[in-house]
Amino acid sequence: MKKFLLFLVLLLCSSIFVFSQSRYISKTTKKIVFSRDGGKCQCCGSYDNLEFDHIVPYSCGGRSDVSNIQLLCRSCNRSKSNDCYCKIHNKKVGIDCCAGERSVKSSGNSYTRSIKSSSSSVQCSGTTQKGARCRKMTKSSNGRCYLH
C-alpha cells in the first residue's frame, strides 16, 4: 500500500512539473486573455480563427502566463512563428524574440536583417508573485524586465 501511495505522489508531482514547464495554457488564463483582448486578433483585428500566442516565444523562454499570452488569428500567428513580427501586416506583435535574424519585406523585396544587441542580457532582478526570482532576461539599465 505504501508503494502505491508513493507512486501516486510521484506521478502527481511529475505531472505538475511537466505542466509548469510546458506550453500548456490553462482554461483560466485563456478566459482572462480572451476577455482582456476583446476576443479579437491583436494584429489585424479579426474575430475569426483565433489562437493563443506567446508574446515572448516559448522557444525563447516565454512562459504560459496571462502577461505573456495574446490572441492572434491563425494567419497572423502562423506568419509570426518564432519571430516578433507578423509578416503579413509587417507589424510587431512580440517582445524579446531571441535576438537573431528576421526576414523583412520592403517594397516587395525581402532581405534579412541581423538584430544585434549592444549590451548583453542579464537575468531580471525582480521577483514573481510567488516570491521566486524572475527568469526573464533584460537589457535594461535598471536590471528589471518589462514585467517589473
N, C-alpha and C positions, 0 to 999 in steps of 0.2 A: 504494500500500500504506500509506503514511504517513497519507493522508487517511482511509482505512478504520479504522486503529488509533485515530486521533484521534476519529473519530466514535464508536467503541465506548467509549472512555474517557469522552467527554462524556455518552453515553447512560447508562453505569453511574453516573456521578456524579449526574446529574439524577434517576435512579430512587432512589438512596439519599436524596437531599434530599427528594423527594416523600414517601417513607415516613416520614422523621423528622418531617415537618411535617403528617402526616395522622392520621386517627383509626384507622389500621390498628393492630391488636393482634397481636403475634407469637404463634406457637404456644407458645413457651416461657413468655411472660407468661401466656397463658391457662391452661397447666398449673399454674403456680405459684399463680395466683389461685384456680383450682378447688380445689386441694389446701388452700390456706390457709382458704378459706371453707367447707370441708367439703361442697362440692357441693350447697349449698342457698341459697335466697334470703336475703339479709341483712336483709330487711324482714319477710317473713311466714313464713319457714322452709320454703317449698315446695321440693320436689325436681323439679318439672315445668317444662318450657318455660323453662329458664334462659338468660339473656343476660348479656353482659359490659357493665357500665355504668361510665361515667366518674363518679367521686365529685365532683370539680370538673368541671362540664360542659365538654365540648370547646369549645363556643362561647364559654366564658368564659376560655379559656386553659388548660384542663386537659389534661395530657399523657397519652399512652397507655403509661405505665409501671406496674409492679406496684403501687406505692404509691397510684396513682390509679384503679385498676380494682377493681370489686367484682362479685359475682354478684347479680343480681336476676331474679325471674321476669318473664315477658313483661308481665303486667298491672301489676306494681309499676313496672317500667321505663317503660312507656308512660304511666302516670299521673304519674311523676316528671317526665318530659320534660326541660325545661331548668331545672328548679327543684331545690330541696334536699329537698322533701317528697314522700312518697308520698301522693297524695290519697285513695287507697282506705283506707289504715290511719292516715292523719294522723300519720305518723312521719317524723322527719328521717333521710334516707339520703344526704345530700350535704353538701358543705362549700363555703363561699365562692361562693355562687351569683349572681354578677353583681349585686350589690346593686340591688334594684329592687322590683317589686311581685310579690306572690304571692297566690293565692286561698286562703282558709282557710275550712273548714267548721266551724261551731259550732252544735250543736243543730239541724241541718237548715237553718240559714241560712248562706248563703255571703256573704262580704264580702271586700274587697281591703284588705290591709294594706301600707303602704309601709314598706320596710326602709331606713332611713337610717343612715348612719354619722356618728358624732360627730367622727371624725378621718379624714383622707384616707389612702388606702393608699399604701404605698411599696414599691419593689422589695426583695425579700428580700436581705439582705447575705450569705447563706450561699453555699456553693459545691457543685456537683454532684459525683458520684463521679469524673467525667472532669476535674474541675478548673475547669469553666466557672462563671460566676456564675449563681445560681438565677434563673429568670424569673418565679417566683410573686410575687404581691403580698401584702403583710401589713399589718395594722393594729396588730400587736404592738409594745409599747414597746421591746423589745429589737432590733427590726428584722429578725427572722427569722420565716419561715413555719412552719407545723406540721410540716414535714419536717426542720427543722434545730433 
